[in-house]
Structures are given as structure tokens and as C-alpha cells.
Amino acid sequence: MVRNEKKHPALRTIQLIYTPSFIRRLIGRPSTPALWQDTMGKLTDLLQLARERGRELGLPYTGALTPEEAYKVWQLAPGAKLVDVRTRAEWDWVGRIPGAVEIEWMSYPENRPNSHFLAQLKQQTDRESLLMFICRSGVRSHQAAALVSQATPRDCYNVLEGFEGDKDASGQRGKIGGWRHAGLPWHN
């Protein structure tokens, strides 16, 4: 357990941090794209799966989605928002997700918490919007989903593995899991 009050002053919950590789082992991954499409099912099935995963992991928000599930929910759920909480440097140098709401959780290079995060989120999303948070690997988005769930009664989901996924054996990201590795829409 880790207290994150120092990382973001508005966050006052105790959180468990799980590595993306642990999550991937927990939820598994179908071996073929056809099997994956068959598994996706309807929006309600996807959200139920995410809620169950969230309960199993003891998450302080509604649930957790894989990148593929998040993309499918984003396509199927009217008004759903994908909130990218990475830094401007990450958006500019690593890549952007077309149509995502971009709000920094921490600034770069100072690594300071964005004290206006909740106000910026309120400006850019509707109160009824289903929110899915994504960052590089799933840690900052976990913190953002927890904060928003604590501050408002909204459906908040974390995108497991994030945009770049886990580091591989040579310490590089983008080759094991994540939004980009899944072949989902992004651009430089």
C-alpha cells in the first residue's frame, strides 16, 4: 500500500499499485484476434467485466479496462470520454490518441501535480460522461480515476497497461502491452 498524498495533494486514499504485467496475468489475453472480437461482446458485458475486475482488485473507482476494451467502450458508449493524463512532452514526443481529452496529471519536467486537474476535467467533460483514464503505464491514470471517483459520483475506469505498456527485457516500452502495441489509433 502506498499513500499518494505527497504525489497529489487532493488525493487522500490509500491505493494499491499493481504492475501492468501482474494485471495481464490476472485477466489473460486471447491468442487470436477473432477470438478477441468474439469475446468483446456488448457494451454492458464490457462494463460488467471491468466492474468485476475492479472489485477483484479492490480498486477505489468503478473498474479497469484493457486498451482494447476501452477502445470498444469508447466506440459504443455515447458521450464516453478517454482522458489522457500524460504530460505535454509525452503527447508531443511519444504520441497522441485522436479524440482523447488531454489533461496533465503532473507537469514535466518539474513533476508537479496539476492543482487544476478537477476544474479542467469539469470544463472538458459532461457530468454524465463515462470517463476512462489513460497514462503511459496505468499508474497516473489509476491515481486520476481514484481522485475523480472520490470527488464526484461518476463512472471512472482506468485503462490498464496505459499507452506504452510494460518495459521489455531491455527496458524499452511499447513492445509489451499498451494502447499503441494493441494497434489502436494514435499519431505523432
N, C-alpha and C positions, 0 to 999 in steps of 0.2 A: 504494500500500500504506500502511496505517495501523496503527500499534501502538496497541492499546487497553488496555495495562496501566494507564494512568492512569485510564481510564474505569471499569474494573472490575478490582480487584487480582488476582482469581483467574484472569482471562483472560490467557493468555500466548502466544497465537497471533497471527501476522500475518494480517490479514484484508484482503480486497479488498471495498470497498464499491461496490455498483452501484446507481444510481438506479432507482426503480421504472419510470420511462419507458423506460430502456435495456432492462430486463428484458422489458417488454411488447413492445418492438420485436423482441427476440430470439425470444420464444415465440409472438408473434402472438395474434390474438383472432378467433375465428369471427364472421361477420357476422350470423348468425341464431341465436335460442335453440334451434330444432330441430336445427340443425347442431351446436350446442354439446352438446346432450343425446346425440346420436349419437356424438360424439367422446369423451364421458366414459368409456364402456366399463366394464369390470370393475375392481374394486379393484386387482388385480395389475397391470393396464395403467396405472392412475393412478400407482401407486407406482413402476413401472418408468420411466414418463415423468419423474417427479420425480427419480429417481436419475440418469437420463441428463442432465437439466438441471443437477443438482448437479455432475456430473463435468465437463460443458462449461464451467461457471462456475468450476470449481476450488474448490468450497465445502468447508469443513472438517467438514461434517456430511453426513447421508445424502442429503438432496435438498431441492428447493424446489417448492412448490405455489402455484398461483394461488388466490385466495379460493374460487372455485367448486370447484376440485379438492379443496381442503382440506375444504370442507363435505361433499362427496360421500364422501371418505375417512372423515370423522368419522361419517357415517351408516352406512357399510358395514363398517368395521373394529371388531370387538368390542374394547372397552377402550381405544380411541384417545382421547387427551386433547388438547383445544385449550387451550394455556396462553397466557393474555393477560398480557403483561408490561408493559402501560402503567401509569401512575400512578393512584392512587385518584382524583385530580382528573379525569383523563381518563375513568375509568369513570363518575364521578358527573355530569360536565358534558357529555361527548360521547356516551356510550352504552356499554352493556354487551352482551356476547354471552351469551344464555341457555345455561347449562350449562358455560361455559368455566371452567377453573381460573384464578383471578386471583392472580398473584404479582408484585408490583412488582419491576422490574429496577433502577430508580432511584427515589429518593424525590422528592416535589415539596413545596415549591419549592426545597429545598436541592440537588437534583440529585446526591444522594449514592448511591453503589452500595449495593444491598441485600446486606450481608455474609452474610445468612442465606438467600440465594436457593436454593442447593442443598439445604439442610436442609428448607426449606419445600416444595420440589418433591418431595423424598423422602416427606414426610408426606402429600402430597395426590395422589400417583400411585403406581401399582404399578411394580415394576422392569421388567415385561414390556410395559408400555404403550407404544404408538407415540405419540410426542409431536410436536405441531405447535405452533410458537410464532408468536404474532402480536403486533404493537405498532401504533403509529399508521401508520408508513410502511414498515416492514420492516427498519430498521436495528438497533434494540434487540433485536428478535426474532432477527436474524442473530447478534448477539453472544451471546444466551442459548443458542441452538442450538449454537453453537461451544463454549461453555463446558461445556454438559452432555455433548456428544459427547466432549470431551476428558476429562471427569471420570468418565464411565461408558460402558460399551459398550451404548448404546441407539440405537434408530432415532429420529433427530431431523430434523424438517423445518421450514423457515422458510416462512411464508405471505408470498409476495411482495405488494407493494403495501400490506400491512397493513390496518388497519381503515378509514382515511380516504383512502388513496391519495396520488397526487401533488398538488402545488399547480397550480391552473389559471393562466391568464394574469394574473388579478387577485390571485393569491397565496392563494386560498381552497382548502381541501382538501374532499374529499367529493364532488367532481364528476367527477374523472378517476380511475377505478380504485378498488380497495379493497373490503373486505367490505361496507360499507354501500352503496356505489354499485352493487354487484352485486345488491342486493335480498335479501341473505341475512339470517337472523334476528338482530335486535338490538332493544334497548329502552333508554329513558332511565332 
